[in-house]
Amino acid sequence: MTKIFYLLIALIIFSNRVHAQDTYRVTADKVNVRASNNSTSKVVATANQNENIVVLDASNAKFYKVKLKNTEGWISKDFVQKVAQATTPPTTEAKQDTAPTATNAGTTADVIYRVTTDNLRVRAKADPKSKVIGYLPEKENVAVIDSADASYFKIKVTNGEGWVSKEFLVRVSPVKKATTAESTVTASVPQETKDYTNIIFFVIVALILFTILYFSIKYASGNKFLIAFSVIVILVIGYFCFITFIQAKVVSGTFSSSEDIQYKNFNFKSKDSVTVTDAYTDSVFTSKYVIDGEMIKLYDQQNTIMLLIRDDNTLVGEGFTRGTFTKK
């Protein structure tokens, strides 16, 4: 009888071990693997996008214990996705048992709401005195994952989860489930608004300058100095009008902030690609961006990141991306 008892215990331990050792894939560009399940612990390795890792322990709420090559460590759950399962998939009955649990808890998972005020505070807890972890701009769409509290919604934000006041959100529509196993952190290219006002203004200025040049040459009476001076002045004015109103703005290099904010670095690698360092989730992701007037727009999953171009060496974060970034 004792042998049977120990055999059952061994089978239970083995089955749990098999369930934990599932294969996952990294979804972010680069994720740190740490020595413990703490975001401030030592980095022992890094995992690249689409790299497969073996999960050894999934009991922690925010971190997986993983095996990566010859190293074991802890990695954030936000940036890995399950791609293979070692055990038999759950039966239909098991799924039916789990569904009512979420409903009874008051969770409205995967429902999109829109922000109705600017600079809406996102707090760490459902308490007006809790720490502010970010801000949301007006008309921003967010996913509400819990509506059980009387005054606050729990929402998905780029640094994990947060709480916002219910009175500043209005429901839009449910989010459609993804149909494929693959997911990428890189967002789609934001839409750039077309404004031809500057082009029209430049054409008018050019016509005026050419008219002035024509009459200068006509009435200069062959004075070469006056003609040359007029040409130089008109060309200089035309050049400054072109770089001011027509030439597209270009941002390059790395912009960093020393403030205690979510996004620490923006590395503009090309005319439409930027790599962002997220201090809250301890990760790096790449996104497409556009420059619309004086504003840089890019997306990070749930939120729009907006940066105002103050000058060639300074960017100012707007809305959820509040902060000042200087060029290194």
C-alpha positions as CSV (number, residue, x, y, z in Angstrom):
1,M,0.0,0.0,0.0
2,T,2.9,2.4,0.8
3,K,4.5,1.7,-2.5
4,I,1.3,2.6,-4.4
5,F,1.0,5.8,-2.4
6,Y,4.6,6.9,-3.3
7,L,4.0,5.9,-6.9
8,L,0.9,8.1,-7.1
9,I,2.9,11.1,-5.7
10,A,5.6,10.5,-8.2
11,L,3.1,10.5,-11.1
12,I,1.6,13.7,-9.9
13,I,5.0,15.4,-9.7
14,F,5.9,14.1,-13.1
15,S,2.7,15.3,-14.7
16,N,3.1,18.8,-13.2
17,R,6.7,18.9,-14.5
18,V,5.6,18.0,-18.0
19,H,2.9,20.7,-18.0
20,A,5.4,23.3,-16.9
21,Q,8.0,22.4,-19.5
22,D,6.1,23.9,-22.5
23,T,7.8,25.6,-25.4
24,Y,7.3,29.3,-25.8
25,R,8.4,31.9,-28.3
26,V,9.8,35.4,-27.7
27,T,7.6,38.1,-29.2
28,A,9.6,41.2,-28.5
29,D,12.8,42.3,-30.3
30,K,15.0,41.7,-27.2
31,V,14.0,40.6,-23.7
32,N,16.2,40.3,-20.6
33,V,16.5,37.0,-18.7
34,R,17.0,37.7,-15.0
35,A,18.4,35.8,-12.0
36,S,15.1,36.0,-10.1
37,N,11.5,36.9,-10.6
38,N,12.2,40.5,-9.9
39,S,12.5,43.3,-12.5
40,T,15.5,44.8,-10.7
41,S,17.5,41.5,-10.4
42,K,20.7,40.8,-12.3
43,V,20.4,40.1,-16.1
44,V,21.9,36.7,-16.8
45,A,21.1,36.5,-20.5
46,T,19.0,37.9,-23.3
47,A,16.4,36.3,-25.6
48,N,15.8,37.5,-29.2
49,Q,12.5,37.7,-31.1
50,N,11.1,34.4,-32.3
51,E,13.6,32.4,-30.2
52,N,12.1,29.3,-28.6
53,I,12.5,28.8,-24.8
54,V,11.4,26.1,-22.4
55,V,9.3,27.2,-19.5
56,L,10.2,25.4,-16.3
57,D,8.0,27.2,-13.8
58,A,4.8,29.2,-14.6
59,S,3.5,29.7,-11.0
60,N,4.6,33.3,-10.7
61,A,2.0,36.0,-11.7
62,K,4.4,38.1,-13.9
63,F,7.4,35.9,-14.7
64,Y,8.2,32.5,-16.2
65,K,11.2,30.5,-15.1
66,V,12.8,29.4,-18.3
67,K,15.7,27.4,-19.7
68,L,17.6,29.2,-22.4
69,K,20.5,27.2,-24.0
70,N,22.7,26.4,-20.9
71,T,21.2,29.1,-18.7
72,E,18.1,29.2,-16.4
73,G,16.4,32.4,-15.4
74,W,13.2,34.4,-15.2
75,I,11.5,36.3,-18.1
76,S,8.5,38.6,-18.2
77,K,5.2,36.8,-19.3
78,D,4.2,39.8,-21.4
79,F,6.8,39.0,-24.1
80,V,6.5,35.3,-24.6
81,Q,3.8,33.3,-26.4
82,K,3.0,29.6,-26.1
83,V,3.7,27.7,-29.4
84,A,3.7,24.1,-28.3
85,Q,2.0,22.1,-25.6
86,A,3.5,19.0,-24.0
87,T,0.2,17.7,-22.6
88,T,-3.1,16.7,-24.1
89,P,-5.3,19.8,-24.9
90,P,-8.1,20.4,-22.4
91,T,-11.5,18.8,-23.1
92,T,-14.6,20.7,-24.0
93,E,-16.0,20.0,-20.5
94,A,-13.0,21.7,-18.9
95,K,-13.4,24.8,-21.0
96,Q,-17.1,25.0,-20.1
97,D,-16.2,24.9,-16.4
98,T,-13.7,27.7,-16.7
99,A,-15.8,30.2,-18.7
100,P,-18.3,31.1,-16.0
101,T,-15.5,31.9,-13.6
102,A,-14.4,34.9,-15.5
103,T,-18.0,36.1,-16.0
104,N,-18.8,35.8,-12.3
105,A,-15.7,37.8,-11.5
106,G,-17.1,40.8,-13.4
107,T,-14.3,40.7,-16.0
108,T,-15.1,42.3,-19.4
109,A,-11.9,41.0,-21.1
110,D,-11.1,42.1,-24.6
111,V,-13.6,45.0,-24.7
112,I,-12.5,48.3,-26.2
113,Y,-13.3,51.6,-24.5
114,R,-12.4,55.2,-25.7
115,V,-10.9,57.9,-23.4
116,T,-13.2,61.0,-23.3
117,T,-10.7,63.5,-21.6
118,D,-7.1,64.5,-22.1
119,N,-4.3,63.3,-19.8
120,L,-6.4,60.7,-18.1
121,R,-4.3,59.3,-15.2
122,V,-3.6,55.5,-15.1
123,R,-3.1,54.4,-11.5
124,A,-1.4,51.3,-10.0
125,K,-4.6,50.4,-8.0
126,A,-8.3,51.2,-7.9
127,D,-7.7,54.1,-5.5
128,P,-7.5,57.8,-6.3
129,K,-4.5,58.1,-4.0
130,S,-2.4,55.3,-5.6
131,K,0.6,55.9,-7.7
132,V,0.1,57.3,-11.2
133,I,1.9,55.0,-13.7
134,G,1.0,56.9,-16.9
135,Y,-1.4,59.1,-18.8
136,L,-3.8,58.6,-21.7
137,P,-4.6,61.2,-24.3
138,E,-8.2,62.0,-25.4
139,K,-9.8,59.5,-27.9
140,E,-7.2,56.8,-27.1
141,N,-8.6,53.3,-27.3
142,V,-7.9,50.9,-24.4
143,A,-8.8,47.3,-23.6
144,V,-10.8,46.9,-20.4
145,I,-10.1,43.6,-18.6
146,D,-12.0,44.1,-15.3
147,S,-15.1,46.2,-14.6
148,A,-16.0,44.7,-11.1
149,D,-15.0,47.9,-9.2
150,A,-17.7,50.5,-8.7
151,S,-15.6,53.5,-9.8
152,Y,-12.6,52.1,-11.8
153,F,-11.9,50.0,-14.8
154,K,-8.8,47.7,-15.0
155,I,-7.2,48.2,-18.4
156,K,-4.3,46.9,-20.4
157,V,-1.5,49.4,-20.9
158,T,2.0,49.1,-22.3
159,N,3.5,48.7,-18.9
160,G,1.2,45.9,-18.0
161,E,-2.1,46.8,-16.3
162,G,-3.6,49.8,-14.6
163,W,-6.8,51.4,-13.3
164,V,-8.7,54.4,-14.7
165,S,-11.8,56.2,-13.6
166,K,-15.0,54.8,-15.2
167,E,-16.5,58.2,-15.8
168,F,-13.9,59.1,-18.5
169,L,-14.3,55.9,-20.6
170,V,-17.0,55.1,-23.2
171,R,-17.5,51.7,-24.7
172,V,-16.6,51.3,-28.4
173,S,-16.6,47.6,-29.4
174,P,-15.2,44.2,-28.5
175,V,-11.8,43.1,-29.7
176,K,-11.7,40.3,-32.3
177,K,-9.7,37.3,-31.2
178,A,-6.5,36.7,-33.2
179,T,-6.8,33.8,-35.7
180,T,-3.1,32.9,-35.9
181,A,-0.5,31.8,-33.3
182,E,2.1,34.3,-34.6
183,S,2.1,37.8,-33.0
184,T,4.5,40.7,-33.4
185,V,5.3,43.7,-31.3
186,T,6.0,45.9,-34.3
187,A,2.9,48.1,-34.9
188,S,1.4,49.2,-38.2
189,V,2.4,52.5,-39.7
190,P,0.3,55.4,-38.3
191,Q,-1.7,57.4,-40.9
192,E,-0.2,60.7,-42.0
193,T,-2.6,63.5,-42.7
194,K,-2.1,65.2,-46.1
195,D,-1.8,69.0,-46.0
196,Y,-1.0,70.9,-49.2
197,T,-1.1,74.4,-47.6
198,N,2.7,74.7,-47.4
199,I,3.1,73.6,-51.0
200,I,0.6,76.2,-52.3
201,F,2.3,78.9,-50.2
202,F,5.7,78.0,-51.6
203,V,4.4,78.1,-55.2
204,I,2.9,81.5,-54.6
205,V,6.2,82.8,-53.1
206,A,8.2,81.3,-56.0
207,L,6.0,83.1,-58.5
208,I,6.4,86.4,-56.7
209,L,10.2,85.9,-56.5
210,F,10.4,85.1,-60.2
211,T,8.3,88.1,-61.0
212,I,10.6,90.3,-59.0
213,L,13.6,88.8,-60.7
214,Y,12.1,89.4,-64.2
215,F,11.5,93.1,-63.5
216,S,14.9,93.5,-61.8
217,I,16.6,92.2,-65.0
218,K,14.4,94.2,-67.3
219,Y,14.9,97.5,-65.6
220,A,18.5,97.1,-64.4
221,S,19.7,98.7,-67.6
222,G,22.5,96.1,-68.0
223,N,23.9,96.7,-64.5
224,K,25.4,93.3,-63.9
225,F,26.1,94.0,-60.2
226,L,22.4,94.8,-59.5
227,I,21.3,91.8,-61.5
228,A,23.7,89.4,-59.6
229,F,22.7,90.9,-56.3
230,S,19.0,90.4,-57.1
231,V,19.5,86.8,-58.2
232,I,21.4,86.0,-55.0
233,V,18.8,87.5,-52.7
234,I,16.0,85.8,-54.5
235,L,17.8,82.4,-54.4
236,V,18.5,82.7,-50.7
237,I,14.9,83.6,-49.9
238,G,13.7,80.7,-52.1
239,Y,16.0,78.3,-50.4
240,F,14.9,79.2,-46.8
241,C,11.2,79.0,-47.9
242,F,11.9,75.5,-49.3
243,I,13.6,74.1,-46.2
244,T,10.9,75.7,-44.0
245,F,7.7,74.7,-45.8
246,I,8.5,71.9,-48.3
247,Q,11.5,69.8,-47.1
248,A,10.4,66.9,-45.0
249,K,11.6,66.8,-41.4
250,V,14.2,64.1,-40.6
251,V,14.9,62.7,-37.1
252,S,18.0,60.6,-36.5
253,G,20.1,59.4,-33.6
254,T,19.2,58.3,-30.0
255,F,17.1,60.5,-27.7
256,S,17.1,59.7,-24.0
257,S,15.4,60.9,-20.8
258,S,16.7,60.8,-17.2
259,E,13.2,61.1,-15.7
260,D,11.3,58.3,-14.0
261,I,9.1,57.5,-17.0
262,Q,8.1,54.4,-19.0
263,Y,10.0,55.1,-22.3
264,K,13.7,55.8,-21.7
265,N,15.2,55.8,-25.2
266,F,14.1,56.4,-28.8
267,N,16.7,55.2,-31.3
268,F,15.7,56.5,-34.8
269,K,17.5,54.0,-37.1
270,S,15.9,55.1,-40.4
271,K,13.4,57.5,-41.9
272,D,10.5,55.3,-40.7
273,S,11.8,52.9,-38.1
274,V,12.5,53.6,-34.4
275,T,13.6,51.3,-31.5
276,V,12.1,52.1,-28.1
277,T,13.4,51.0,-24.7
278,D,10.5,50.3,-22.3
279,A,11.7,50.6,-18.7
280,Y,8.4,49.4,-17.1
281,T,8.4,46.1,-19.0
282,D,12.2,45.8,-19.2
283,S,12.0,45.2,-23.0
284,V,12.9,46.7,-26.4
285,F,10.6,46.9,-29.3
286,T,10.7,48.4,-32.9
287,S,7.9,50.4,-34.5
288,K,7.2,52.3,-37.7
289,Y,6.6,56.0,-37.3
290,V,5.6,59.1,-39.3
291,I,6.3,62.8,-38.9
292,D,3.2,64.9,-39.2
293,G,4.1,68.5,-39.1
294,E,6.0,69.0,-35.8
295,M,4.7,65.7,-34.3
296,I,6.2,62.2,-34.5
297,K,3.6,59.4,-34.2
298,L,4.2,55.7,-33.5
299,Y,2.2,52.9,-32.0
300,D,3.0,50.5,-29.1
301,Q,0.3,47.8,-29.2
302,Q,-2.6,49.5,-27.2
303,N,-1.3,53.1,-27.2
304,T,-0.2,55.9,-29.5
305,I,3.2,57.4,-28.7
306,M,3.4,61.1,-29.7
307,L,6.6,63.1,-29.6
308,L,6.8,66.9,-30.3
309,I,9.9,68.0,-32.2
310,R,11.1,71.1,-30.2
311,D,14.4,71.3,-32.1
312,D,17.1,69.1,-33.6
313,N,18.3,67.9,-30.2
314,T,15.0,67.8,-28.1
315,L,11.8,65.8,-28.3
316,V,8.9,66.3,-25.9
317,G,6.5,63.4,-25.1
318,E,2.8,64.2,-25.3
319,G,-0.1,62.4,-23.5
320,F,0.8,58.9,-22.3
321,T,4.4,59.5,-23.3
322,R,5.0,62.5,-21.0
323,G,8.7,63.5,-20.7
324,T,11.6,65.4,-22.3
325,F,14.1,63.5,-24.5
326,T,17.5,64.9,-25.5
327,K,19.8,63.7,-28.2
328,K,23.0,61.9,-27.1
